Amino acid sequence: MGLTLQVQAGMEEMPPGHPARARLERALAQADALLAQTRDQVQALRIHQLDENLGTLLLQQALALRGDRSEPAIELVQTGEARALCPEAVTELLMLAREAVQNALRHARARRVVLQLAHRPDGLLLTVSDDGRGMPADPSPAPGHWGMRGMRERAAQLGARLSWEPVPDGGTRVVLWVPAQQAYGEEGGTGATPGRALWRRLTGG
């Protein structure tokens, strides 16, 4: 990180439009993306060791993303009886929720963000809603982030389904549905989703 800051400081001393500055900007963006990917992998290795309730983890993550700001207000609503979840499902839910909250903070100018987690017999439903100005159909991702299209593709790797829709009174709702087999690891199929295979490669399980 110290080296990145030194490069950033040196780049700022270059005049705008300088060819070397453009190359450094691209290199820094790639470094940021690699750092984010590494953090995701470390999180994937550790998250299965956490015994805390998923809703608690989702709320703590969202509050950490908001930082010291007083807005938006962040709320958590849970329904249904919580059940043990597959480690890879926990990892992906946290990562996808992180992206949804970051998009709300970055694009929406929301005053309120609500995380809703519904435990159902046939699966797990997570929604992230805000009361902001809405989002483009697929906002351009910041370096190290996926954007909505990337989020949908990542959800598909888990065997889940992700969508986003406008909220009638203004704002955006991101909806993630994880079927019971992928969420709870229930019998009734092979369960050999790409997401499960990735988890096994990361953990050796």
C-alpha positions in Angstrom: 0.0 0.0 0.0 2.9 2.4 0.8 4.3 1.9 -2.8 0.8 2.6 -4.2 0.7 5.9 -2.3 4.1 6.9 -3.5 3.2 6.2 -7.1 0.0 8.2 -6.6 1.9 11.1 -5.2 4.4 11.1 -8.1 1.6 10.9 -10.6 -0.1 14.0 -9.1 3.1 16.0 -9.8 2.7 15.2 -13.6 0.8 17.6 -15.8 -2.6 16.5 -17.0 -2.4 14.7 -20.4 1.1 13.5 -19.8 1.5 10.0 -21.4 3.2 8.6 -18.4 0.4 9.8 -16.1 -2.2 8.0 -18.2 -0.1 4.8 -17.9 0.2 5.2 -14.2 -3.5 5.7 -13.8 -4.2 2.5 -15.6 -1.6 0.7 -13.5 -3.1 2.0 -10.3 -6.6 0.9 -11.4 -5.3 -2.6 -12.1 -3.6 -2.6 -8.7 -6.8 -1.6 -6.9 -8.7 -4.3 -8.7 -6.1 -7.0 -7.8 -6.2 -5.8 -4.2 -10.0 -6.1 -4.1 -9.8 -9.6 -5.6 -7.3 -10.7 -3.0 -9.4 -9.4 -0.2 -12.4 -11.3 -1.6 -10.3 -14.5 -1.6 -9.2 -13.9 2.0 -12.7 -13.3 3.0 -13.8 -16.5 1.3 -11.2 -18.4 3.3 -12.3 -17.0 6.6 -16.0 -16.4 6.4 -16.9 -20.1 7.0 -15.3 -19.8 10.5 -17.8 -17.1 11.6 -20.6 -18.3 13.8 -22.4 -15.0 13.9 -25.9 -14.6 12.4 -25.8 -13.7 8.7 -28.1 -10.8 9.3 -25.7 -9.4 11.9 -22.8 -9.8 9.4 -24.8 -8.0 6.7 -25.6 -5.1 8.9 -22.1 -4.7 10.3 -20.7 -4.8 6.7 -23.2 -2.1 5.6 -22.4 0.1 8.5 -18.7 -0.2 7.9 -19.2 0.8 4.3 -21.1 3.9 5.3 -18.3 4.9 7.7 -18.7 7.9 9.9 -21.5 9.5 7.9 -24.9 9.8 9.6 -26.8 9.1 6.3 -28.1 7.0 4.9 -29.8 5.3 7.8 -29.2 1.5 7.5 -31.8 -1.0 8.7 -32.0 -4.8 8.8 -35.3 -6.8 8.7 -35.2 -10.6 9.1 -38.1 -13.0 8.7 -38.5 -16.7 9.0 -36.4 -19.2 11.1 -32.7 -18.8 10.5 -31.0 -22.0 9.4 -27.4 -23.1 8.9 -26.1 -21.9 5.5 -23.5 -23.3 3.2 -20.2 -21.5 3.6 -20.0 -20.5 -0.1 -23.5 -19.1 0.1 -22.6 -16.9 3.1 -19.5 -15.7 1.3 -21.4 -14.8 -1.9 -24.3 -13.2 -0.1 -22.0 -10.9 1.8 -20.0 -10.0 -1.3 -23.1 -9.3 -3.4 -24.7 -7.3 -0.6 -21.6 -5.3 -0.3 -21.7 -4.4 -3.9 -25.4 -3.5 -3.7 -24.8 -1.2 -0.7 -21.8 0.4 -2.3 -23.9 1.1 -5.4 -26.6 2.7 -3.2 -23.9 4.9 -1.5 -22.2 5.8 -4.7 -25.1 6.4 -7.1 -28.4 6.8 -5.2 -27.8 9.7 -2.7 -30.2 7.7 -0.5 -31.4 8.7 3.0 -32.3 5.1 3.9 -31.0 1.7 3.0 -33.0 -1.4 4.1 -31.5 -5.0 4.1 -34.2 -7.6 4.2 -33.3 -11.3 4.8 -36.1 -13.8 4.5 -35.4 -17.4 5.5 -37.8 -19.7 3.6 -38.1 -23.5 3.3 -37.5 -23.3 -0.4 -34.6 -20.8 -0.3 -33.2 -17.6 1.0 -34.2 -14.1 -0.2 -32.1 -11.0 0.3 -33.2 -7.6 -0.9 -31.3 -4.3 -0.6 -33.6 -1.3 -1.1 -32.9 2.4 -1.0 -35.0 5.6 -1.3 -32.5 7.4 -3.5 -32.7 8.8 -7.0 -32.4 5.4 -8.7 -29.6 3.9 -10.7 -28.7 3.5 -14.4 -29.6 0.1 -16.0 -26.0 -1.0 -15.4 -23.8 1.7 -13.7 -20.2 1.7 -14.6 -18.3 -0.1 -11.9 -15.5 1.6 -9.9 -12.1 -0.1 -10.1 -12.2 -3.3 -8.1 -16.0 -3.6 -8.3 -18.3 -5.6 -10.5 -21.2 -3.4 -11.5 -24.7 -4.9 -11.8 -24.0 -7.1 -14.7 -21.0 -8.6 -12.9 -23.1 -9.1 -9.8 -25.7 -11.0 -11.8 -23.0 -13.2 -13.4 -21.5 -13.9 -10.0 -24.9 -14.9 -8.5 -25.4 -17.3 -11.4 -22.2 -19.0 -10.5 -23.7 -19.8 -7.1 -26.9 -21.1 -8.7 -28.8 -18.0 -7.5 -30.8 -15.4 -9.3 -30.2 -11.6 -9.0 -32.3 -8.7 -10.4 -32.9 -5.1 -9.7 -35.9 -2.9 -10.0 -37.2 0.6 -9.3 -39.0 1.2 -6.1 -42.5 2.8 -6.7 -41.8 5.8 -4.4 -38.3 6.3 -5.7 -35.1 4.4 -5.3 -33.8 0.9 -6.3 -34.3 -2.6 -5.0 -31.7 -5.3 -5.6 -33.2 -8.8 -5.2 -31.1 -12.0 -4.7 -32.8 -15.4 -4.5 -30.8 -18.4 -3.5 -32.6 -21.8 -3.8 -32.6 -24.1 -0.8 -30.1 -26.5 -2.3 -27.5 -23.8 -2.8 -28.4 -21.9 0.4 -28.7 -24.8 2.9 -26.9 -27.6 1.1 -30.0 -29.8 1.1 -30.1 -33.1 -0.6 -32.0 -33.6 -3.9 -29.4 -32.8 -6.5 -25.7 -32.9 -7.2 -25.2 -29.4 -5.9 -22.2 -29.1 -8.2 -22.6 -25.5 -9.0 -19.6 -23.4 -10.3 -19.8 -21.5 -7.0 -19.4 -24.7 -5.0 -16.5 -25.8 -7.1 -14.8 -22.4 -6.6 -15.3 -22.7 -2.8 -13.7 -26.1 -2.8 -10.7 -24.8 -4.8 -10.3 -21.9 -2.4 -10.6 -24.0 0.8 -9.4 -27.4 -0.3 -12.7 -28.8 0.9 
